[in-house]
Amino acid sequence: MAKSPTKNVRVPAVEPTPAASVSPELTRDQKAMALVNSYVPWSVGAGMVPMPGVDMLALTALELRMLAKLSEMYGVTFMENGVKNIVASLLATVVSTNLGASLGSLLKLVPLVGPIASIAAMPGLYSAATYAIGRVFVTHFEAGGTFLDFDPQKTRAHFISEFEKAGAPSEPQKAA
């Protein structure tokens, strides 16, 4: 019986992957913003909920979940009731500075036209609000802040700036 030739093949213990060798480790800020960005599409879905009020409840629930995950990432104690008040305060900033945001959910009550018009407007506003809230809290947590020392009035300008960067206008558009 003839023996078949065998080859000695050396397999490295750990094979380097291109991604691991090319991209450096993400910073906590980058990981946090990736988390925030993962919630933005879900907020678009909340804006498409056809029932007025339910859309805002869905948005608030999403943002509370996002903030709970961010607080976990930063080792900050999450207090749901206190955070609800903060989120409501920041969302009130959007409502007070943007006519579309204040009327968008109610627009869904107008038969036929309302739901169509709100589907065009609300997802963009909700996604911008989610991004802005996430960005503001990432900045706050990166500076060593907590929910206890967060002041919505002091961060209002930063929130509006991030809201605008996300693509939502801060003031009602006037007809030309």
Contacts in CASP RR format, 6 or more apart in sequence:
PFRMAT RR
TARGET T0000
AUTHOR 0000-0000-0000
METHOD contacts of the structure
MODEL  1
MAKSPTKNVRVPAVEPTPAASVSPELTRDQKAMALVNSYVPWSVGAGMVP
MPGVDMLALTALELRMLAKLSEMYGVTFMENGVKNIVASLLATVVSTNLG
ASLGSLLKLVPLVGPIASIAAMPGLYSAATYAIGRVFVTHFEAGGTFLDF
DPQKTRAHFISEFEKAGAPSEPQKAA
26 34 0 8 1.000
28 73 0 8 1.000
28 74 0 8 1.000
28 142 0 8 1.000
29 138 0 8 1.000
29 142 0 8 1.000
31 73 0 8 1.000
32 70 0 8 1.000
32 73 0 8 1.000
32 74 0 8 1.000
32 138 0 8 1.000
32 141 0 8 1.000
32 142 0 8 1.000
33 135 0 8 1.000
33 138 0 8 1.000
35 66 0 8 1.000
35 69 0 8 1.000
35 70 0 8 1.000
35 73 0 8 1.000
36 66 0 8 1.000
36 70 0 8 1.000
36 130 0 8 1.000
36 131 0 8 1.000
36 134 0 8 1.000
36 135 0 8 1.000
36 138 0 8 1.000
37 131 0 8 1.000
39 62 0 8 1.000
39 63 0 8 1.000
39 65 0 8 1.000
39 66 0 8 1.000
39 130 0 8 1.000
39 134 0 8 1.000
40 127 0 8 1.000
40 130 0 8 1.000
40 131 0 8 1.000
41 127 0 8 1.000
42 62 0 8 1.000
42 130 0 8 1.000
43 59 0 8 1.000
43 62 0 8 1.000
43 63 0 8 1.000
43 123 0 8 1.000
43 126 0 8 1.000
43 127 0 8 1.000
43 129 0 8 1.000
43 130 0 8 1.000
44 123 0 8 1.000
44 124 0 8 1.000
44 126 0 8 1.000
44 127 0 8 1.000
45 58 0 8 1.000
45 123 0 8 1.000
45 126 0 8 1.000
46 55 0 8 1.000
46 58 0 8 1.000
46 59 0 8 1.000
46 62 0 8 1.000
46 126 0 8 1.000
47 55 0 8 1.000
47 58 0 8 1.000
47 59 0 8 1.000
47 118 0 8 1.000
47 119 0 8 1.000
47 122 0 8 1.000
47 123 0 8 1.000
47 124 0 8 1.000
47 125 0 8 1.000
47 126 0 8 1.000
48 55 0 8 1.000
48 119 0 8 1.000
48 122 0 8 1.000
48 123 0 8 1.000
49 55 0 8 1.000
49 58 0 8 1.000
50 108 0 8 1.000
50 115 0 8 1.000
51 108 0 8 1.000
52 105 0 8 1.000
52 106 0 8 1.000
52 108 0 8 1.000
52 109 0 8 1.000
53 105 0 8 1.000
55 105 0 8 1.000
55 108 0 8 1.000
55 122 0 8 1.000
55 126 0 8 1.000
56 91 0 8 1.000
56 105 0 8 1.000
59 91 0 8 1.000
59 126 0 8 1.000
59 129 0 8 1.000
59 130 0 8 1.000
60 84 0 8 1.000
60 87 0 8 1.000
60 88 0 8 1.000
60 91 0 8 1.000
62 130 0 8 1.000
63 87 0 8 1.000
63 129 0 8 1.000
63 130 0 8 1.000
63 133 0 8 1.000
63 134 0 8 1.000
64 80 0 8 1.000
64 83 0 8 1.000
64 84 0 8 1.000
64 87 0 8 1.000
66 130 0 8 1.000
66 133 0 8 1.000
66 134 0 8 1.000
67 78 0 8 1.000
67 83 0 8 1.000
67 87 0 8 1.000
67 133 0 8 1.000
67 134 0 8 1.000
67 137 0 8 1.000
68 78 0 8 1.000
68 80 0 8 1.000
68 83 0 8 1.000
70 76 0 8 1.000
70 134 0 8 1.000
70 137 0 8 1.000
70 138 0 8 1.000
70 141 0 8 1.000
71 77 0 8 1.000
71 78 0 8 1.000
71 141 0 8 1.000
71 147 0 8 1.000
72 78 0 8 1.000
73 141 0 8 1.000
74 141 0 8 1.000
74 142 0 8 1.000
74 144 0 8 1.000
76 141 0 8 1.000
76 145 0 8 1.000
76 146 0 8 1.000
76 147 0 8 1.000
77 146 0 8 1.000
77 147 0 8 1.000
78 147 0 8 1.000
79 147 0 8 1.000
82 147 0 8 1.000
83 147 0 8 1.000
86 147 0 8 1.000
86 150 0 8 1.000
86 152 0 8 1.000
87 133 0 8 1.000
89 152 0 8 1.000
90 129 0 8 1.000
90 132 0 8 1.000
90 133 0 8 1.000
90 136 0 8 1.000
90 152 0 8 1.000
90 155 0 8 1.000
90 159 0 8 1.000
91 129 0 8 1.000
91 133 0 8 1.000
93 152 0 8 1.000
93 156 0 8 1.000
93 159 0 8 1.000
93 160 0 8 1.000
94 101 0 8 1.000
94 125 0 8 1.000
94 129 0 8 1.000
94 163 0 8 1.000
94 168 0 8 1.000
95 101 0 8 1.000
95 102 0 8 1.000
96 102 0 8 1.000
97 160 0 8 1.000
97 170 0 8 1.000
97 171 0 8 1.000
98 125 0 8 1.000
98 168 0 8 1.000
98 169 0 8 1.000
98 170 0 8 1.000
98 171 0 8 1.000
98 172 0 8 1.000
99 172 0 8 1.000
100 121 0 8 1.000
100 125 0 8 1.000
100 172 0 8 1.000
101 125 0 8 1.000
101 129 0 8 1.000
104 117 0 8 1.000
104 118 0 8 1.000
104 121 0 8 1.000
104 122 0 8 1.000
104 125 0 8 1.000
105 118 0 8 1.000
105 122 0 8 1.000
107 114 0 8 1.000
107 117 0 8 1.000
107 118 0 8 1.000
107 121 0 8 1.000
108 114 0 8 1.000
108 115 0 8 1.000
108 118 0 8 1.000
110 117 0 8 1.000
124 167 0 8 1.000
124 168 0 8 1.000
125 168 0 8 1.000
127 166 0 8 1.000
128 163 0 8 1.000
128 164 0 8 1.000
128 166 0 8 1.000
128 167 0 8 1.000
128 168 0 8 1.000
129 163 0 8 1.000
129 168 0 8 1.000
131 162 0 8 1.000
131 163 0 8 1.000
131 165 0 8 1.000
131 166 0 8 1.000
132 159 0 8 1.000
132 160 0 8 1.000
132 162 0 8 1.000
132 163 0 8 1.000
132 165 0 8 1.000
132 166 0 8 1.000
133 159 0 8 1.000
134 162 0 8 1.000
135 162 0 8 1.000
136 155 0 8 1.000
136 158 0 8 1.000
136 159 0 8 1.000
136 162 0 8 1.000
137 150 0 8 1.000
139 158 0 8 1.000
140 150 0 8 1.000
140 155 0 8 1.000
152 159 0 8 1.000
160 170 0 8 1.000
163 170 0 8 1.000
164 170 0 8 1.000
END
